[in-house]
Amino acid sequence: MQIRELEEGDFGSWSSLILSVYDEIPFATTFEKRPSADELAALMKKKLEGMRDRTVVDFVAVDNGGVVADCEIAKSTETGGLIGILVAREQRRGGIGRRLIEKCADRAKLYKMLEVYAEIDDRNEGAAAFFAACGFREQDGEDSLTMIRNL
Ligand SMILES: CC(C)(COP(=O)(O)OP(=O)(O)OC[C@H]1O[C@@H](n2cnc3c(N)ncnc32)[C@H](O)[C@@H]1OP(=O)(O)O)[C@@H](O)C(=O)NCCC(=O)NCCS
């Protein structure tokens, strides 16, 4: 398993990962409907541009040449970033999610981010337990579940 930054050539397997998680648990993704190939291409372009101007951190886990997990931290406030993470179903509970978070957190710190937020759907109990295990704590005063970790 290799952990490295997202690259343009990952588009095919990265798209398959996003679609498979969308089909499994749509509310764990940021999409309100199943994304089209054009929408995925636009998202990939936005990520790569953000990585170039240091407003986005994005690391993937690659197995047999294909992306099996993706973690993004996108600058969302003056000092904070919003995290999104997806691990392929058959690869979960093997520590990939935790490794990706640590990799992204180190880079986000270099990019002068001080804290990272996770916005979690109430139905996604597994994700809340995962973020808690990775050092996030619940943030008070929010309608939906938001968890925060200082970097
Ligand atoms: C949440 C997710 C990213 C976790 O990735 P992962 O690679 O399975 O996580 P790890 O193996 O690194 O887990 C680290 C620790 O988090 C906790 N954890 C992870 N998944 C958990 C779950 N479903 N239920 C309870 N605890 C969980 C455990 O303490 C785990 O350590 P352990 O396996 O030694 O007990 C993955 O389940 C996923 O992609 N889910 C679908 C998408 C999603 O919900 N993303 C978050 C959107 S906000």
The ligand as an ORCA input file, in Angstrom:
! r2SCAN-3c Opt
* xyz 0 1
  C     -14.693      6.380      8.252
  C     -13.609      5.669      7.408
  C     -12.896      6.729      6.567
  C     -12.591      4.994      8.370
  O     -11.508      4.471      7.598
  P     -10.692      3.149      8.053
  O      -9.511      3.009      7.174
  O     -11.640      2.005      8.133
  O     -10.257      3.559      9.540
  P      -9.040      2.951     10.408
  O      -8.899      1.505     10.084
  O      -7.841      3.816     10.253
  O      -9.656      3.124     11.874
  C      -8.977      3.750     12.938
  C      -9.816      3.625     14.196
  O     -11.049      4.366     14.036
  C     -12.130      3.655     14.697
  N     -13.112      3.228     13.667
  C     -12.947      3.198     12.321
  N     -14.092      2.812     11.706
  C     -14.985      2.555     12.693
  C     -16.350      2.113     12.702
  N     -17.011      1.850     11.559
  N     -16.973      1.952     13.904
  C     -16.331      2.227     15.067
  N     -15.022      2.663     15.117
  C     -14.369      2.836     13.952
  C     -11.492      2.458     15.368
  O     -11.106      2.852     16.678
  C     -10.268      2.203     14.499
  O      -9.247      1.526     15.170
  P      -9.333     -0.112     15.305
  O      -9.704     -0.650     13.935
  O      -7.952     -0.468     15.729
  O     -10.397     -0.377     16.302
  C     -14.237      4.559      6.515
  O     -15.069      3.739      7.296
  C     -15.077      5.093      5.367
  O     -14.564      5.385      4.285
  N     -16.397      5.204      5.579
  C     -17.286      5.663      4.507
  C     -17.073      7.107      4.181
  C     -17.232      8.017      5.383
  O     -18.121      7.824      6.211
  N     -16.357      9.040      5.462
  C     -16.424     10.053      6.475
  C     -17.358     11.138      6.009
  S     -17.534     12.450      7.194
*
